[in-house]
């Protein structure tokens, strides 16, 4: 029995659960919804779960990036992994000073609730609806273009060149 317990302990220590929250210092900002965090001596690219910010060359893209930078750059954040995306990025909730970066971007009107990937996250839906109704951030302009539509149009434009 003692040998079995020892073997289990060695296994658990050698292969930690990737779903457990971890902390690291933010060392880079890609755009509003993508950051780089030091973890186990390496940069880990994090894609924020449940939201999609405007692209850099899209209206409000730079504002979203600056908001994210101001909130987390060079700070220690807690990362709660949800998944890996098709690009190998860690998809996660990110917390700093007790606040969720994911939710704060929605609250500031700088992101869409990405219901395709987070359809059961009704708090995210509510935060987007509140920003819309108060015309905050990107909701202050008529008919803002969702980033997934913007990316699709950018891809079709590059194919025509």
N, C-alpha and C positions, 0 to 999 in steps of 0.2 A: 504494500500500500504506500509506504514512504517513497519507494522508487517511482510509482505512478504519479504521485503528487509532485515530486521533483521534476519529472519529465514534463508535466503540464506547465509548471512554473517556468521552466526553460523555454518552452514553446511560446507562452504568452509574452515573455520578455523579448524574445527574438523577433516576434511578429506582432507588433502592437496593432490594435484595432484602428484602421484608418478613419473610422467614424467618430472616434473620440475627439473632442475639441483640442486644438493646439494653438499656441501663441507664437507670434513672430513679428519682426519689425518690417514695416512696409518700406521697400527700397525703390519702388518704381510705380508709376501710374501710366497705364496704356491709354485708356480712355475712361469715361465715366463709370463703366461697369467692369473694368479689368485692371487688376493691380498685380504687383509682384511682391511676394513676401518671403523673407528668409525663413527657411525651415530645414532643420538638420544640416545646416551648413551650405544649403543650396537655395537658389531663387526658385520659388514655386509660383507659377502663374495662376491667379485666381480669377474666375469669372463669377460675378455676383449672381446668386440664385434668384430666380423669379422676376427679374426686371431686365429691361433692355433700354439703354441710354442712346440718345442720338449719336450718330457717327461724328468724328472730329470735323469733317467738312460739311456737316449738316447743321442747320439752325439749332442752336442751344448745345451743340456737341462740345464746344470749348468751355461753356459754362458748366456743363456736367463734369467735365474733366477737372476744372478748377475747384469745383465743390468737393469732389472726391479727394483731390490733393490736399485741400485745406483741412479736411476732416481726418485723413489717415496718414499722409506722407510723413515718413520718419517716426511714426508712432508704432507702439506695440499693439497689435490687434489680436483678437481671438477669432479663430477660423473654425467653423462648424461645417465640415464637408458633407455634401449631399450626393455628389456624383462626379463623374469625369465626362467631359464633352468629347465630341468627335475630333477636336484638335488636341486632345490630351490635357486640357486645362482642368484644374480642380474647380468644380462648381460648388459654391459655398455661401453660407451666411457669414458676414463679417461684422464684428462688434468692436467698438472702441468707446471707452469712457461710458460703458453701459448702454450705448445706443447702437442700433443696427444701421450700418451704412446702406444696406439694401432699402430699408424702409425710409430712411432720411432722404434718399434721392427721390423717391416717390412723393414724399411729403413736400419737397421743394419744387415739385413739378418738373423734374429733370430726367424722368424715366417713365416708361410705360410698364404696366404690370404685364409680364410675359406669360399670359394665361395658357399658351400652348404647352409650356413646360411646368407651370405652377398653377394648374386650374383649381386646385383645392386650397389655395392660399387666399382665403377671403379677406384677410386683413390687408393684403397687398392691393386687392381689388378696391377695397374701401378707401385706402390712402390715395390711390389714383383718382377715384371718383371725387374725393374732397378737393384735391388740387384742381381738377377740371372745373368743378362748380365754383371755385373761388378764382378761377382764371390765373393760377400761379404758374410761373415759369413758361414752359412750352405751350401750356394751355391758354396763355395770354394772346396767342395769335390764332386766327381762324384756320381750321383744318391742318394741324401739324401732321407731317408725314411720319408714320411709324418707321423705325430704323430698318425693319425687315423689308418694307416696301422700297425704302431708299436704297438698300443694298441690292435688291433685285433690279432696280432701274439702273444703278451704277454698273452692274454686271452686263446688262443688255446693251448699255452705251459703249462699254469697252469692247464688246464683241463686234459692234458696228464700225469701229475704228480701223 
